[in-house]
Structure formats: structure tokens, C-alpha cells
Amino acid sequence: MRVAHALRARDGEEFAKPGNLVEVRFVKGQSLSLTASRLLALMILTAGGDAWRPVAHKMRKSDIRRGHKGNERIADMLEELHRTLFAIDDLSWRGRKATKRFPLIQSSREEVEEDGGERGWIEWEFTPDARRLIKESETYAVLNRQAVLGFRSTYALRLYEMGALRIHRRQSTWRGDMTALRAAFGIAPELYKDFAQLRRKVLERAKAEIDQLAHFTVDWREIRRGRAVVEIEFFFLPKDAPEQLATVAENERHSAGRRARREYAVEVVVPATALPEPAAVPARVKAPSPPASDGFPEGSIRWSKPFAEIARVHGGGWDLDLIAGAYREQMGERLTKLSGAKLVKSWTGFCQAFAARRGRP
């Protein structure tokens, strides 16, 4: 809660979520939708360091609905939070292991505008069980508000919170069996019974969003017994400076076209001064595709696509080989470990950061 107070004082985009709330499990067969998960995150952000106190917290409806014109979805989100149960390991009155189930929201009030207006506030109180979890939490995850609101998958948001809780630990991993994985993500028993389907529909999609919007990347290892996957271990790795700058820029951009940018299918506008030949108006070119080669080219990059195209688009007009030399110097031996889409992402972020630091030549 002291961290939450400190982050609130900065008046920035970051806020703290208690580790106990990140680790809390969904009751079997229950989970929160993406919109309800975002609302819960906004509630924790708004409550800040006072989340553990038995008081009512308040938020404007306009802060919840963002670009939506109406408030009709707010009631649905509040009711979903009220009826969703969470579970933690506890002890019974006899001192035996037990599972405790409880909701996070005790009561809520939503102002009703008699004139049909879209103004108003909501207020809510956390349950005593939720407040106790918050108060007793000794760990916390620092989340970015723009990233939380930018995710399009509830599974990506859950994995983002799990990673944010562990990224600064000595061992930044999470490991669990399939039951623990489903409970952590809130995956219904009837969904994705085949692991290949779960990998494709949940894990790969969550990884793609996190690698684009979070301040870290995620990967995993599948532990098998025979041919069946019995456990999974997630690894969370912090991004380097150029990648973090690219992430900040992406979070500040409109969400429209985000998936296309992630898959290298977006079109970007290139100023005429960056084109090889003079042009009267800006030209539109397709964003470069991932490189076919396995590494960053040696020597001049002028004839190496898509590296030259990336430098022309994002390098601010600086000499391509000058940027490439600075990139090799900064990356050092790490450059030999990058290839494919990760190399493209790293190179793009560096070009953007290079231009941002130096301005136009």
C-alpha cells in the first residue's frame, strides 16, 4: 500500500496491484470477461493505497467507458464482479487444509441520471476478505494503465499481471500443472481440452499481445509425460531500452491497426525526405516483413531488406550504416542471439530511439 501511495503521488500511468490479488484463483468454471477485468484494475488503481480500508471508493463513469457513448455496459460489469467467486488456500476451524471462496466486491452504487445523461459516478466497497488479502500482501505488481486497457484478450491480461508480479524477482518464472494453469487463467473445463488448441488460442495470442504492450516479454517451456503436457513453466524477461521505447510508443498509439503492426501487415506513411527519390506528397509503403536471414547483416545494410527499409522509415533520415554501427556497438554479443521477428522488433525500436535522441540530421 505504501508503493500504491507513492505511485499515485507521481500521477503517472503506473499503479500497484497487490500480489495476493494477482495470485488469487478463479473458482472452477468461473472467470472474468475482459471488460470486467479492466474495471477491476481501474478500481484498484482508483482505490490506491486505501484499498484495504473499509471505506467506499468512487470513480467517474466516463473513466470506465472510455470511447463508448453509453453507460449500459457498466451495470453488466459491476454485476459480473459481484457474482464471480475467487478461491485461495486456507485452513478450516480444525486446522486442516481448506479452500476458501469469496467475491471481491461487497456492494456498489451506480448513479442514475434522470435526464438520460451520461454523467455520474459509481462507488463500491471491497469485501472484508478482499481487504484482508490486500492488507497482508507482501508483494506487488506494477502495472501500466495504458497496457491494461490496451489488451484485447483476458488471458493476455492475466498473464501480464503474473509477469509483472515476477519480473524483478531473482527467478522470474511461474510453473504449474494444467489444473493450476486453468485456475490462474480462468479457463472453463469445457474449453481447449486439447493442449495444442490451448497453446494456439490462449498462450500464443497472449504472448503476442504481451510482447507488444508490456515492459517485458514472455516465453514458456512445456513439460511432458510421454506425449501429454502435464506442466508448463513461463519465463518473463525484461526488455532492453530500445524495445521499451518502442513499447511506450505503441501504447500511446491508437489501438486500431495494432494487430496488423504486430504481424508486420500494417501500412506506414514515409515522409518524402526519407524516400530515395524526391516526391511531391508522402508515399505509402508496406511495413517490412520479418527477415529471411537468421541474423543481423555484417557490413553495409543498404542492400539488406528489410533492415534498410526499417532504418529509412524509423531512423529519422540518418545514415543507415551509422545507425547500424551504433546498434552493433550497443547490442554486443546479445546481437548473435537474436533472429526473426525478435531481431526485427529490436532493430525497429533502436532506430526509433536513435532518431528520438538525435532529432533530424
N, C-alpha and C positions, 0 to 999 in steps of 0.2 A: 504493500500500500504506500510505503514511502517512495518507491520508484514511480508508482502511478501519480502521486502528487508532484514529483519532480518533472515528469514528462508533461503533465498538464500545465505547469508553470512555463514551460518552453513555448507552449501554444503552437506546436508543430503538428505533423501528420502521424507521429508515433504515439502509441499507448500501450500500457501493460495489461496483459491478461494473466491472472493467477494460474500457476501451473496445475493446481488441483482441478480447476475448471477445464483446462486443456485435456487432462488425463481422464476426466470422468467419462464413463462408458454410456452408450445408449442401451436401454432395455431391449432385449431381443425382439426384433420385429418393428422397432420404432426408430425414427431418425428425424432430423430437422430438414426442411427444404432449404434451398439456397437463400431465399428471401428471409426466412425466419432466422437462419444462421447469421445473416448480415445484421438483422435487427438486434439479435443478442449481442453481437460485437459492438454495435453502436451504444447499446445500453451500458455495457461495461466501460466503454470509452467515456460516456457521459457521467457515470457514477464516479469514475476515477478512484481516488484514494478513500472515498467514503462509501465504497460498495459494501463494506462489511457492517456498516451501521444500520440499525433498524429504523430507517427513515425512508420517505418517499422520494424518488428521483424523477426529474422532469426533462422532457425533450420536445422540441417543436416537431410537428408533423412534417413540415417542409424539409427537415433534416433527414427524414426517413424516406420519403417518396422520391427524392432527387428529381429526376426529369419527368416523373409521372404527374399528370394534371390532377388526378383524383386521389381521395384518401380511402377508397373502398378496400384496398388490399391490406391496409394497416390492421383492421379488425381481424382479418383472417390470420395474419402473422401473430398477433397477440394471443388469439385463441389456440393456435398451434403451439406456442410456447407454454401455455397453461397446461395443455393435455399431454405434452411429451414428458416421459419419465426417463430419468438417468439412474445409473447404478454405480455404487462403489463397494469395495470390500470393507466389512465392518465386523464387529463382534456382537453376539447375542447377549441376552441378560445372563446366560450361563457361562459366558466367556468363550463360546465356540465361534468358529468362523461363520460368517453370515454375509448375505448380500443385502445391502440397503438400497431401496428405491425411493425416489422423491423427485418432484418438479423443481425448477429453478425460480419460477415466478409465483409469488404468493397472491398478489392482487394487482389489478391495473385499472386505470380510468382513462377514457378517451373522450375528450370534449366533443360535443355535437353542436355544430353550427346551425342555428335555427333558420338562417337566411340561405342555407345551402352553400355557404362559402367554404373555402379550402384552407382556412387558417386553423389555429388551435394547437393544443398541446396534448401529450399523453403523460401519465405518471404511473409509476409502478413501484412495487417493493419486492425485493428478493426474499425467498423463503428462509427460515432460520437455518435449515440445512445448508443452503447455498451460502449464506453469510458465514457460517462456521467454516466451510471449505475455503472461502476467500481469506478469512482471517488467519487460518492456520497454515496457509500455503507458504512454503519457504523458497519456492522457485517461481519464476515468471517468464512469460514470452513477450518480447517486444514486437508488436505488430504494426504494420503500416496501414493507415486508414484507406489510402488510395488503392493499395493492393487488395485489401479485404473486399472493397466494393467493386474491384475490377474482375474478380474471379467469376467464371461462368459455370463452374462445377462445384457442387457442395463437397465432393470428395477432395477436390484440389484445395478448398479452404481448410478442411480438416487436416490434410497432410501438411499444409503451410503452417498451421498452428503447432503441429507436432514438431516440425523442423525448427520453427522459431524458438521453441522451448529448449531445444537441444544444441543449437548451432554453436554456442560458445562453451559447451562442456568439453572436457578432455576427450571423451568418447561421444561424438555427436551421432549416435545411432539409435534406432528403435528396432526391437526384434520381438516377434510374437508368432503364435501359430495362427491357423486360419480362423479359429473362433475369436481370438483376441483381435485379429485384423478386422473382421466383420463388425465386432462390437465397437471398435475405435472409429470406424468409418460410418457406422450406422447402416450397413448393407443388409437388406432384408434376406431371410433364409432362402426365399424362392428365386432370388436374383443371382445371376452369374455363378451357377453351380459348377460350371467348368472353369478351371483356373485360367485357361487360355482366353476365355471370354472376359474374365475379371481383369486380366492383365491389359487387354485391349480397350475395354470400356471404362475402366477405373484408373488403373495405375499409369498407363501411357498418357492418357488425357490429362491426368493431374500433374504428371511430370512436365508436360509441355507448357502448361499454364504457369507452374511454379518457376521453371527455368526462365520464363519471360518476365514475370512480375515480381518475384521475390528477390531478396538480397542474398540468396543462396541457391544452389542447385541441389537436386535430389537424384539419387540412383538407388538401386536395390539389388539384393542377392537372393536367389530362390534356393531354399534348402529342401532337398528331395529325399524321399524314402522310396527307393525303386524309381518308378516313373511319376509318382504323385508328389506334388509340392506340399510339404507339411508345415514349413515355417518360411517367414520372409524377414529380411533384415534391410532396413532403409539406412542410407548414408546421406548426411547433409553436409555439403561443402560450401564455404563462403566464397563469394565471387571476388575477383580482383577488381582494382579501381576502374579500369575501362569498362568492365562488364556492369559494375554498379552504376556508373554514369549512364550507360545505355538503358538500364532498368528504370532509373529515375525518369529519364526522358520518355520511356514507354508508358509509365504510369501517368504522366502528365498529358499524354495524347488521348484523343477520343477513342473509346472502345471500338468504334466502327472500323473495320479492317484489321483488327488486332490478330485475328486468326490467320488472315492472309499474310500479314507481316511475319507471323511466326512460321508459316510454311513457305516463305520466300515466294509468294504469289502476288504480292501487292505491287501496285504501280506507284512510283515516287516521281515528284517533279524535280527536274535538274535545271538549275539556272543556266542561261545561255553562256555565261562566262566560263562554266565548267565543261562545256562541250568542246570537242576537238576542232569544230568549225564554227564560225560565227553564225548566230541565229537571231532572228528578229524577235521571236517570242520563246518562252520556255518550252522545251521539248519534253515529252513523256516517254520514259523508258521503263522497261520492266526491271524490278529489283533483281539482283543477281541470284543465281541458284547456287546451292552448295557445291564446292569444288569437287571435281572428279578425282583429283590427286589426294594423297594421304597426308600431305604436309605443306608448310608454307614454302613458297619457291625461294631458291637461292639466287643471288644476283638481282638484276633488274626485274621489277614486277610489271613493267609496261605492257608486256605481251602475254601476261598470265591472267586469264579470266578465271573466276570473277573478281580476283583480288584488285586488279587495276580499276575495274568498274566501281567497286566499293569505295576505293580511295578517291575516285573522281566525284562520286556522289556525296560522300560524307567528309572528305578531307579538307574542305574549305578553300580549295584552289591551290593548296601547297603541292610541291613537287612530290610525285608518287614515291620515288625511291628514297626521298628524305623521310617521309612518314614510315616507310618500310624499315629503314635503318634504325629509326628510333624505337619501332616496335620490337625488332630483334634484340636490341640492347636491353629493353625493359623486361622482356619475357625470359631471356636467357635460356637455360636448359628446359624450362617449362614448355617452350615452343615445340620441342620434339615430341611432347606427349599429346598435343592437340591435333585433331584431324576432323574432317567432315563438317557437320553443322556447328559443332562447338568451336572449331577454328574460325569459321565464318563469323560467328557471334562475337568472339573475342576480337577479331580484326576490325569488325564494324564498330564496336564500342571504343576501341583505341582510336580509330580515325575520327570519330565524333569528339572524343575527349581532346585529341590533338588540336582540332580546329577550334574547339571551345576555349582552350588555353591561350592559343596564339592569335586568334582572330583571323582576319584576311591578310594574305601576304602583300 
